[in-house]
Amino acid sequence: MTAARPDSHDPAGTTGYLPIADHGLIGDLRTVALVDTRGTIDWYCCPRFDAPSVFGSILDTTRGGSFELGTDVPARTRQFYFPDTNVLITRFSATDGVGEIQDFMPVADDSGERDRHRLIRRVRCVRGSLPFRARVAPRFDYGRQSHVLSMRDGRAIFESPSLRLTLSSSATLEADGQDIRSEFKLNEGEWAVFALDRLSDDLAPRPCPIEEAEEQFTATVAFWRRWLSASRYRGRWREMVHRSALTLKLLTYAPTGGIVAAATTSLPERIGGERNWDYRYVWIRDSAFCVYALLRLGFGEEAEAFMNFLSKHVSHDCGGPSGPLQIMYGIDGRTDLPEVELAHLEGYRGSAPVRVGNAAVDQLQLDIYGALLDSVYLYDKWHRPISSDLWEEVHLLVDWVCDNWDRPDEGVWETRGGRKDFVYSRLMCWVAIERAMRMAAHRGLPAATQRWQLARDAIYRQIMRRGWSEQLRAFVQHFDDDVLDASVLMMPLTKFISPTDPKWLSTLDALGANLVSDSLVYRYDPSISPDGLHGQDGTFSICSFWYVESLTRAGRLDEARLAFEKMLTYANHLGLYAEEIGQTGEQLGNFPQAFTHLSLISAAFNLDHALG
């Protein structure tokens, strides 16, 4: 899949910002970089996902910093991934020739080399002759720290109080204030290489000659193809499913097994709005659903790594305000994620505030217990029986759910409008208990079966009695009100209700009539269900894929397939999705979003199975 652009000298118009969708992602399983269709790296945090940005011009074109690289003449650009890998290629077609940039981050085996977080940019003239230019302008700590530039042996060294980077290149580098510029010309078949490395007391500067860049390119391609070869998916949408799997892997923090919700912070859910959040953390819900998607495809090691993350880094102290689990953790398992606004950054296209950290960490969201225990159940069923220690932790969690399921909470969408009795939260409490009962029965594990069954059945009856609206003929967002919410699409997916039950089919019709717009699904209507925030948001892509799966399970296969095919048209040129889709089809929110890609995998898998 490729995307073409006209003259790339000013593809962003007067704003300086390209669309969110005009980006590709590279990474080394510790951090990532976004590369736009002009060849500019406008988001990169070093040395890990949640570190302060070094290049952040996606959030402020003036103060954020960037690594520009491209032709010095007008050119059309196309961008694609080297097949079955996370190596990104940006091609430039100009009057006098064709060139390309190969961007990747080696996934090193050696622990010392891993700490470099080497970012390699190989430039090649494919046909004719082309002039190129580069500008490397880091802005450390989200642009809050100044740095010193020095030149040593042809290399550039950027030193800030918190981080040092070195840039080596086969092209000539010239200082320009605190930045580096380079202008060079390549003839057909010629190469240039730029390599950006982290420096520390244990990491000496190391050049990256053209030959070594070739070796690291070959090794990186081999790594990603070897990883993807474990996939068992052979269905109709193999390219999109495998791109989603590769993206989920890129969002995995290898040292702990945690999976971040997205690669970025503060990309807006509405341009100019305040719905801007930091998603570079491990959400229990998102990660648990990722485990389900990856297990479906045959990637058991990732599921095992996440189980290890839970065992090593998640405290099960029941005395906390949200019970034994927080809704999110740092990628290293830390629990303190204070939210701070960076007032000096203007935000993407003026969408302030820019936030780092996330104040939602202290919210009570009861649904996370169901998401987590469902993933543990599937891990035990499809990959490997859980350990006795993990079962003890499961027992503790289920006991807590039995004592606390009947509490109002903030809900799955992390609304800031006060706690309510959300149907989805009750549903997932039912899932938590039901899946634990299945494991206990299947494996003969010790369990408070009678107590668990009483709680499970009480939740079921409460949802059926108070979560159903006779007026709407549908299950609703929260008890004793007539507000629709797309989260109830999970009811048949979790096997709470038959997908052909008359009440469910009526709900599906109500959702289709009120929250669905040409296959795109809104979470809810904030105008009739205030969430404590201003403005509307776009359609939520995970809900759109849930809708596809609900149609599939209801036997409405023609509708499901059409809705799925339409959703695929909203992906960007590389098959990547942000969190939401705006009014005119633009991608909104943090990018790429793990939630969206895992739901695409699930929808494709189940629709394939139903179609035969």
C-alpha positions in Angstrom: 0.0 0.0 0.0 1.4 3.4 -0.9 0.3 7.0 -0.8 1.1 9.7 -3.3 1.5 13.4 -2.6 1.8 16.3 -4.9 4.7 18.7 -4.6 6.1 18.0 -1.1 7.8 21.3 -0.5 4.7 22.5 1.4 2.3 19.5 1.7 1.2 20.7 5.0 -0.1 24.0 3.7 0.1 27.1 6.0 -0.2 25.1 9.3 3.1 23.2 9.0 1.3 20.1 10.3 0.7 17.1 8.1 -2.5 15.0 8.8 -2.0 12.5 11.6 -2.5 9.7 9.1 0.5 10.8 7.0 2.9 8.9 9.2 4.6 5.6 9.5 6.1 4.0 12.6 9.4 2.4 13.3 10.9 1.1 16.5 13.2 -1.3 18.5 10.7 -2.7 21.1 11.8 0.0 23.5 10.8 3.2 21.8 9.4 4.3 18.5 9.7 7.1 15.9 7.0 8.6 13.6 8.2 9.4 10.1 5.9 11.6 8.0 5.4 11.4 4.2 7.9 14.2 3.6 10.6 12.1 5.2 10.7 14.0 8.5 10.9 12.4 11.9 8.5 14.5 14.0 8.1 12.3 17.0 10.8 10.4 18.8 11.3 9.7 22.6 14.6 8.3 23.8 15.5 6.0 25.4 11.9 4.6 25.8 8.3 5.1 24.9 7.4 7.4 27.9 10.7 9.4 27.9 10.6 13.1 27.0 10.6 13.7 23.3 13.7 14.6 21.4 11.8 15.2 18.2 8.3 16.5 18.9 7.4 18.8 16.0 4.1 16.9 15.6 3.1 18.8 18.8 4.7 22.1 18.0 6.4 22.8 14.6 8.5 25.6 16.1 9.6 24.3 19.5 9.3 20.5 19.2 12.3 19.6 17.1 12.6 17.3 14.1 14.9 15.3 11.8 14.2 16.4 8.3 15.5 14.4 5.3 14.4 14.6 1.7 15.1 15.9 -1.8 16.2 19.5 -2.3 13.9 19.8 -5.3 10.1 19.4 -5.6 9.1 15.8 -5.6 6.1 13.5 -5.2 6.4 11.0 -2.4 5.2 7.5 -1.7 5.6 5.5 1.5 5.4 1.8 2.2 6.8 -0.9 4.5 9.4 -3.3 3.3 7.2 -6.4 3.0 6.5 -8.2 6.2 8.6 -5.9 8.3 8.6 -2.6 10.3 11.3 -1.1 7.9 9.7 2.0 6.4 10.6 3.3 2.9 9.8 6.8 1.7 10.3 7.3 -2.1 10.8 10.6 -3.9 9.9 11.1 -7.6 11.4 14.2 -9.1 12.1 15.6 -12.6 15.6 14.3 -12.7 15.4 11.1 -10.7 13.9 8.8 -8.1 15.3 8.5 -4.5 14.3 6.7 -1.3 14.9 6.7 2.4 14.9 3.5 4.4 14.1 4.1 8.0 14.5 1.5 10.7 15.7 0.8 14.2 17.8 -2.4 14.7 16.5 -4.8 17.3 19.8 -5.7 18.8 20.6 -8.9 20.6 23.6 -7.5 22.6 22.4 -5.6 25.7 24.9 -2.8 25.2 23.9 -2.2 21.6 20.2 -2.2 22.6 20.9 0.8 24.8 22.0 2.8 21.8 18.5 2.9 20.4 20.2 3.4 17.0 18.0 5.1 14.4 19.3 4.5 10.9 18.3 6.5 7.8 19.7 5.1 4.5 19.3 7.4 1.5 19.6 6.0 -2.0 19.3 7.4 -5.5 17.4 4.8 -7.4 17.4 6.5 -10.9 19.0 9.6 -12.4 20.6 12.1 -10.0 19.1 14.0 -7.1 20.2 16.6 -4.5 19.2 15.9 -0.9 19.2 17.9 2.3 19.0 17.1 5.9 18.3 19.2 9.1 18.7 17.6 12.5 17.2 19.8 15.2 16.7 18.0 18.5 14.8 19.7 21.3 15.4 17.8 24.5 12.8 17.2 27.2 9.8 18.3 25.1 11.8 21.4 24.2 12.4 22.5 27.8 16.1 21.8 27.9 18.8 23.5 25.9 21.7 21.6 24.5 25.3 22.1 23.4 26.4 20.9 19.9 30.0 19.9 19.3 31.7 18.3 16.3 34.3 15.5 16.8 35.9 13.4 14.0 33.1 14.3 11.6 30.4 13.4 14.1 27.9 15.7 15.7 27.3 15.3 19.5 24.2 16.9 21.1 24.5 17.2 24.9 21.6 18.2 27.2 21.5 17.8 31.0 19.4 14.6 30.7 20.5 13.0 27.4 23.3 12.8 24.9 23.0 11.8 21.3 25.5 11.5 18.5 24.9 11.7 14.8 27.2 10.1 12.3 26.9 10.2 8.5 28.6 9.3 5.3 27.6 12.8 4.1 29.3 16.0 5.4 27.7 17.4 8.5 27.8 21.2 9.2 26.8 23.0 12.4 24.1 25.6 12.1 23.7 27.0 15.6 22.5 24.2 17.8 21.4 22.1 14.8 23.0 20.1 12.0 22.6 20.6 8.3 23.8 18.5 5.4 23.5 18.9 1.6 24.6 16.3 -0.8 24.0 14.9 -4.2 23.6 11.2 -5.2 23.8 9.6 -8.6 22.0 6.5 -9.5 23.1 3.6 -7.3 24.8 5.8 -4.7 24.0 5.7 -0.9 24.3 8.0 2.1 23.7 6.9 5.7 22.7 8.8 8.8 22.8 7.1 12.2 21.5 8.7 15.4 22.7 7.0 18.6 22.3 7.5 22.4 25.5 8.2 24.2 26.3 7.3 27.9 29.3 6.5 30.0 28.9 2.9 28.9 28.2 3.7 25.2 31.1 5.1 23.3 30.5 6.9 19.9 30.4 4.4 17.1 30.3 5.2 13.4 27.8 3.6 11.0 29.5 3.2 7.6 27.5 2.2 4.5 28.5 -1.4 4.8 27.4 -1.7 8.4 24.1 0.0 7.7 23.5 -2.7 5.0 24.2 -5.4 7.6 21.9 -3.9 10.1 19.2 -3.5 7.5 19.5 -7.2 6.6 19.4 -8.2 10.2 16.3 -6.0 11.0 14.4 -7.4 8.0 15.2 -10.9 9.1 14.1 -10.2 12.7 10.7 -9.0 11.7 10.1 -11.7 9.1 11.1 -14.4 11.6 8.7 -13.0 14.2 5.8 -12.7 11.7 6.4 -16.3 10.4 4.8 -17.6 13.7 1.4 -16.2 12.6 -1.3 -18.8 11.9 -3.6 -16.4 10.1 -4.3 -17.4 6.5 -7.5 -15.5 5.9 -8.8 -13.0 3.4 -7.3 -9.9 5.0 -3.8 -11.3 5.6 -2.0 -8.0 4.7 -4.1 -5.9 7.1 -4.1 -8.4 9.9 -0.3 -8.9 9.7 0.3 -5.1 9.6 -1.9 -4.8 12.8 0.1 -7.6 14.4 3.5 -6.0 13.5 2.1 -2.7 14.9 1.1 -4.3 18.2 4.6 -5.8 18.5 6.1 -2.4 17.9 4.1 -1.1 20.9 5.5 -3.7 23.2 8.2 -2.8 25.7 10.5 -5.8 25.6 12.2 -5.4 29.0 8.9 -5.9 30.9 6.4 -7.2 28.4 4.1 -4.2 28.9 2.1 -3.0 25.8 1.5 0.7 25.5 -1.9 1.9 24.4 -0.4 4.2 21.7 3.0 5.6 20.6 2.1 9.3 21.2 0.7 11.8 23.6 -1.9 14.6 23.1 -2.8 14.0 19.5 -6.3 15.5 19.7 -9.6 13.6 19.5 -11.0 16.9 18.0 -8.9 19.6 16.4 -8.7 22.6 18.7 -10.3 20.6 21.5 -9.2 19.6 25.0 -9.5 15.8 24.6 -5.8 15.3 24.5 -4.3 12.5 26.5 -1.0 10.7 27.1 -1.3 7.0 26.0 2.3 5.9 26.4 1.4 3.6 29.3 0.2 0.1 29.9 -3.5 0.0 30.2 -4.7 -3.3 31.8 -7.7 -3.3 29.5 -5.8 -2.6 26.2 -3.0 -5.0 27.0 -5.4 -7.8 28.0 -7.3 -7.4 24.7 -3.9 -7.4 22.9 -3.1 -10.7 24.5 -6.4 -12.1 23.1 -5.6 -10.8 19.6 -2.0 -12.1 19.5 -3.0 -15.5 21.0 -5.5 -15.8 18.2 -2.7 -15.4 15.7 -0.3 -17.8 17.4 2.0 -15.3 19.2 2.2 -17.0 22.6 5.5 -15.4 23.7 3.9 -12.0 23.8 1.1 -13.3 26.0 3.5 -14.9 28.3 5.6 -11.7 28.6 2.4 -9.8 29.6 1.6 -12.4 32.2 5.1 -11.9 33.6 4.6 -8.2 33.6 1.5 -8.7 35.8 3.3 -11.0 38.2 6.5 -8.9 38.5 5.2 -5.3 38.3 1.5 -5.2 39.4 0.8 -5.1 43.1 -2.4 -6.9 44.2 -2.9 -4.9 47.4 -6.6 -4.7 47.9 -6.4 -1.6 50.0 -6.0 0.9 47.1 -8.8 3.2 46.0 -9.4 1.2 42.8 -8.8 -2.2 44.4 -6.0 -4.6 43.6 -5.5 -3.2 40.1 -4.9 0.3 38.7 -6.3 0.9 35.3 -2.8 1.7 33.9 0.8 1.4 34.8 4.1 2.8 33.6 5.9 0.5 31.2 8.2 -0.4 34.0 5.3 -1.1 36.3 5.4 2.1 38.2 2.1 3.3 39.6 2.7 7.1 39.9 1.8 8.8 36.6 1.2 12.5 37.5 -0.5 14.5 34.7 1.3 17.7 33.7 0.4 20.3 31.0 3.2 21.5 28.8 2.0 25.1 28.3 5.0 26.1 26.1 3.9 23.7 23.3 1.0 24.8 21.1 -0.3 21.3 20.4 -1.0 19.6 17.1 -2.6 22.3 14.9 -3.1 24.4 18.0 -4.9 21.7 20.0 -3.8 22.6 23.5 -3.2 21.4 26.1 -0.3 19.1 25.6 -0.3 16.6 28.5 2.2 14.1 29.8 1.2 11.7 32.5 -2.4 10.7 33.0 -4.7 11.7 35.8 -7.1 8.9 35.0 -4.7 6.5 36.7 -6.7 6.8 39.9 -10.1 6.2 38.4 -12.2 3.2 39.3 -12.9 1.2 36.2 -14.4 -2.2 37.2 -14.3 -3.5 33.6 -10.5 -4.0 33.7 -11.0 -7.1 35.9 -13.1 -8.8 33.3 -10.7 -7.9 30.5 -7.7 -9.2 32.5 -9.3 -12.4 33.6 -10.6 -13.2 30.2 -7.0 -12.9 28.8 -5.8 -15.2 31.6 -8.5 -17.7 30.8 -7.6 -17.7 27.1 -3.9 -17.9 27.9 -4.6 -21.0 30.1 -6.8 -22.5 27.3 -4.8 -21.7 24.2 -1.2 -21.4 25.3 -0.1 -22.8 28.6 -1.8 -23.7 31.9 -1.4 -20.9 34.4 0.8 -21.5 37.5 -0.4 -22.1 41.0 0.9 -18.7 42.0 -1.1 -17.0 39.2 -4.2 -18.9 40.2 -3.9 -17.5 43.8 -3.7 -14.0 42.3 -6.8 -14.8 40.1 -8.6 -16.0 43.2 -7.8 -12.8 45.1 -9.1 -10.7 42.1 -12.3 -12.6 41.8 -13.0 -12.4 45.5 -12.5 -8.6 45.3 -14.9 -8.4 42.3 -17.5 -10.4 44.3 -17.3 -7.8 47.0 -17.2 -4.7 44.8 -19.1 -5.3 41.5 -22.1 -3.3 42.7 -20.3 0.1 42.8 -20.6 3.1 40.4 -17.4 3.8 38.5 -15.9 6.1 35.8 -16.5 3.5 33.1 -14.5 2.2 30.1 -14.3 5.6 28.3 -12.6 7.3 31.3 -15.2 10.0 31.5 -14.6 12.8 33.9 -18.3 13.5 34.6 -18.7 11.5 37.8 -19.3 7.8 38.6 -22.3 5.9 37.3 -23.6 2.4 37.2 -22.3 1.6 33.8 -23.7 -1.5 32.1 -20.3 -2.3 30.5 -18.6 -2.3 33.9 -21.1 -4.7 35.3 -20.8 -6.9 32.2 -17.1 -7.2 32.6 -17.4 -8.0 36.3 -19.6 -10.9 35.2 -16.9 -11.9 32.7 -14.3 -11.9 35.5 -16.2 -14.3 37.7 -17.5 -16.5 34.8 -14.0 -17.0 33.3 -12.5 -17.9 36.7 -15.3 -20.4 37.3 -14.5 -22.0 33.9 -10.8 -22.3 34.7 -11.6 -23.8 38.1 -14.0 -26.4 36.7 -11.7 -27.3 33.8 -8.5 -27.7 35.8 -10.0 -28.8 39.1 -8.6 -25.7 40.9 -9.7 -24.7 44.4 -12.4 -22.0 44.3 -15.2 -20.4 46.3 -17.5 -21.7 43.6 -20.8 -21.2 45.4 -20.0 -17.6 46.4 -18.7 -16.8 42.9 -21.8 -18.2 41.3 -24.1 -16.2 43.5 -22.3 -13.0 42.5 -22.2 -13.9 38.8 -25.9 -14.6 38.7 -26.8 -11.5 40.7 -24.9 -9.4 38.1 -26.7 -11.1 35.2 -30.1 -10.4 36.7 -29.2 -6.8 37.5 -28.1 -6.1 33.9 -31.2 -7.7 32.5 -33.5 -5.8 34.8 -31.9 -2.4 35.1 -29.7 -2.3 32.0 -32.5 -2.8 29.6 -34.7 0.1 28.4 -38.2 -0.7 27.3 -38.5 2.7 25.7 -35.4 2.2 23.5 -35.8 -1.5 23.2 -32.1 -1.8 23.9 -29.4 -2.3 26.5 -28.2 1.1 27.6 -25.1 3.0 28.9 -25.9 3.0 32.6 -28.7 1.9 34.8 -32.1 3.5 34.9 -31.6 5.8 32.0 -32.2 5.8 28.2 -28.7 6.5 26.8 -27.2 4.3 24.2 -23.5 3.3 24.3 -21.5 1.2 21.8 -19.6 -0.6 24.6 -22.6 -2.9 25.0 -21.5 -4.4 21.6 -19.3 -6.6 23.8 -22.3 -8.4 25.3 -22.5 -11.1 22.7 -18.7 -11.1 22.1 -18.2 -12.1 25.8 -20.9 -14.7 25.6 -23.1 -12.9 28.1 -26.0 -13.1 25.7 -26.8 -15.0 22.6 -26.0 -13.0 19.4 -29.4 -14.0 18.1 -31.4 -13.2 21.3 -34.4 -11.0 20.5 -33.3 -8.4 23.1 -29.8 -8.3 21.6 -31.0 -8.1 18.0 -33.2 -5.1 19.0 -30.2 -3.5 20.7 -28.1 -4.0 17.6 -30.8 -2.3 15.5 -31.0 0.6 17.9 -27.2 1.1 17.9 -27.2 0.9 14.1 -29.9 3.6 13.8 -28.5 6.0 16.4 -24.7 5.6 16.8 -23.6 4.1 13.4 -22.7 6.4 10.4 -21.7 4.4 7.3 -20.0 1.6 9.3 -18.4 4.1 11.7 -19.6 3.9 15.3 -19.8 6.7 17.9 -19.2 5.6 21.5 -22.1 7.6 22.8 -23.7 11.1 22.4 -22.1 13.5 24.8 -25.0 16.0 24.3 -27.3 13.6 26.1 -24.8 11.8 28.3 -22.4 14.6 29.5 -18.9 13.3 30.2 -17.3 16.3 31.9 -15.5 17.5 28.7 -16.3 20.1 26.1 -17.1 19.3 22.5 -17.8 16.2 20.4 -15.4 13.5 19.4 -15.1 11.4 16.3 -16.3 7.8 15.7 -14.4 5.3 17.8 -12.6 2.7 15.6 -12.6 -0.1 18.1 -16.4 0.2 18.3 -16.6 0.1 14.5 -14.8 -3.3 14.5 -16.9 -4.5 17.5 -20.0 -3.7 15.4 -18.6 -5.8 12.5 -18.1 -8.7 14.9 -21.6 -8.3 16.4 -23.1 -8.4 12.9 -21.0 -11.4 12.1 -22.2 -13.3 15.2 -25.8 -12.3 14.5 -25.5 -14.0 11.1 -25.8 -10.8 9.2 -22.7 -11.6 7.1 -23.3 -9.4 4.1 -23.7 -6.3 6.4 -20.6 -7.4 8.4 -18.4 -7.8 5.4 -19.4 -4.5 3.9 -18.9 -2.7 7.1 -15.5 -4.3 7.5 -14.4 -3.5 4.0 -15.5 0.1 4.5 -13.5 0.3 7.8 -10.4 -0.8 5.9 -10.7 2.2 3.6 -10.2 4.5 6.7 -6.8 3.1 7.4 -3.8 5.2 6.3 -1.6 4.4 3.4 0.3 1.9 5.5 -2.6 0.2 7.1 -2.3 2.1 10.4 -5.1 3.6 12.5 -5.4 6.3 15.1 -8.1 6.1 17.8 -10.9 7.9 16.0 -12.2 8.9 12.6 -13.4 12.5 12.1 -16.3 13.9 10.2 -14.5 14.0 6.8 -12.7 10.7 7.3 -9.6 12.1 8.9 -7.8 10.1 11.6 -7.9 11.7 15.1 -6.3 10.9 18.4 -3.1 9.2 19.4 -1.4 7.2 16.7 -1.2 4.3 16.0 -3.7 3.0 18.5 -3.3 -0.6 19.9 -7.0 -0.8 20.7 -8.0 -0.3 17.0 -5.5 -2.8 15.6 -6.4 -5.6 18.1 -10.1 -5.2 17.3 -9.4 -5.3 13.6 -7.6 -8.7 14.1 -10.5 -10.1 16.1 -13.1 -8.9 13.6 -11.1 -10.3 10.7 -10.6 -13.6 12.4 -14.2 -14.1 13.3 -15.6 -12.9 10.0 -13.2 -15.2 8.1 -14.4 -18.1 10.2 -18.1 -17.3 9.6 -17.6 -16.9 5.8 -15.9 -20.2 5.6 
